[in-house]
Amino acid sequence: MVNTTRNIRTEVPKGVIEDVPADTTHRVQTSEIYEVMEDLDGGDEIVHVLPGGDWFAEFADGHREPLVLWTVMDDGTVYGVVVGEDGSVNANESVVDRQDFEKYINNSKEG
């Protein structure tokens, strides 16, 4: 039977192959697809890049460097990025990884 909006039809719909056993019908189970999927590239990935705004990185000797951007990773980690020594900006390089990093400072909140 085929349920339609008007009534139930008992005839076989066009395009149905009669000799296909009922247990071999095709089906797609989305949950099964996600269970079989695997992460081929591995590692964390950047999902967002946000402007640094009024934020600075403060270092042990007291100097500050403006944050160029904030990087948001797929695991929820957020870190600031400053201009590198060679003048480049690499969203994968956290300022926190520098040995002399002390803290983040929001310049707009300081009196």
C-alpha positions as CSV (number, residue, x, y, z in Angstrom):
1,M,0.0,0.0,0.0
2,V,1.1,3.5,-0.7
3,N,-0.2,6.3,1.5
4,T,-1.1,9.4,-0.5
5,T,-2.7,12.7,0.6
6,R,-6.1,11.7,-0.8
7,N,-6.4,8.0,-0.1
8,I,-4.5,4.7,0.1
9,R,-3.7,3.0,-3.2
10,T,-3.2,-0.8,-3.3
11,E,-1.7,-1.1,-6.7
12,V,2.1,-1.4,-7.2
13,P,3.6,2.0,-8.0
14,K,5.4,2.6,-11.3
15,G,9.1,1.7,-11.3
16,V,8.9,-1.0,-8.6
17,I,10.9,-4.1,-9.5
18,E,8.8,-7.1,-8.6
19,D,11.5,-9.7,-8.2
20,V,13.6,-7.8,-5.5
21,P,13.2,-9.5,-2.2
22,A,11.9,-7.3,0.6
23,D,15.0,-7.8,2.8
24,T,17.4,-6.3,0.2
25,T,15.8,-2.9,-0.1
26,H,18.2,0.0,0.0
27,R,18.2,2.3,3.0
28,V,20.4,5.1,4.3
29,Q,20.9,5.5,8.0
30,T,22.6,8.8,8.7
31,S,23.6,7.7,12.2
32,E,25.5,4.8,10.7
33,I,27.4,7.1,8.3
34,Y,28.6,9.3,11.2
35,E,29.7,6.3,13.2
36,V,31.8,5.1,10.4
37,M,33.4,8.5,9.6
38,E,37.0,9.0,10.6
39,D,39.1,12.1,11.0
40,L,41.6,11.9,8.1
41,D,43.7,15.0,8.7
42,G,43.8,14.9,12.5
43,G,44.6,17.8,14.8
44,D,42.7,20.9,15.8
45,E,41.4,23.2,13.2
46,I,40.7,26.9,13.1
47,V,36.9,27.6,13.0
48,H,36.9,31.4,13.5
49,V,39.3,34.4,13.3
50,L,38.2,37.5,15.1
51,P,39.8,41.0,15.2
52,G,42.1,41.7,18.2
53,G,40.2,44.9,19.0
54,D,41.6,46.8,22.0
55,W,43.5,43.8,23.4
56,F,47.2,43.6,24.0
57,A,49.7,40.9,25.1
58,E,51.8,42.0,28.1
59,F,55.2,40.4,28.5
60,A,57.5,39.9,31.5
61,D,59.6,43.0,30.8
62,G,56.4,45.1,30.8
63,H,56.1,45.9,27.1
64,R,52.9,45.3,25.3
65,E,52.1,44.2,21.8
66,P,48.7,44.7,20.2
67,L,46.8,41.5,19.3
68,V,46.1,41.4,15.6
69,L,43.5,38.7,16.0
70,W,41.9,36.1,18.2
71,T,41.9,32.5,16.9
72,V,39.1,30.1,17.8
73,M,39.8,26.4,17.5
74,D,37.3,23.6,16.9
75,D,37.8,22.4,20.5
76,G,36.8,25.8,21.9
77,T,40.3,27.0,22.6
78,V,40.7,30.8,22.0
79,Y,44.1,32.5,21.9
80,G,45.6,35.8,20.8
81,V,48.0,36.3,17.9
82,V,50.5,39.2,17.5
83,V,52.7,40.1,14.6
84,G,55.7,37.8,14.4
85,E,59.4,38.9,14.4
86,D,59.5,38.7,10.6
87,G,56.4,40.9,10.3
88,S,54.0,38.1,9.4
89,V,50.8,37.1,11.1
90,N,50.2,33.3,11.6
91,A,46.8,32.4,13.1
92,N,48.3,29.1,14.3
93,E,50.9,30.8,16.5
94,S,49.5,31.6,20.0
95,V,51.2,34.5,21.8
96,V,50.7,32.4,25.0
97,D,53.4,30.0,23.7
98,R,56.1,32.7,24.0
99,Q,58.1,32.2,27.2
100,D,57.9,35.9,28.2
101,F,54.1,36.2,27.9
102,E,52.4,37.3,31.1
103,K,48.8,38.2,30.4
104,Y,46.2,39.8,28.1
105,I,45.3,43.4,28.7
106,N,42.2,45.2,27.4
107,N,43.4,48.7,26.7
108,S,39.8,50.2,26.6
109,K,39.2,49.1,30.2
110,E,42.2,50.7,31.7
111,G,41.8,54.2,33.1
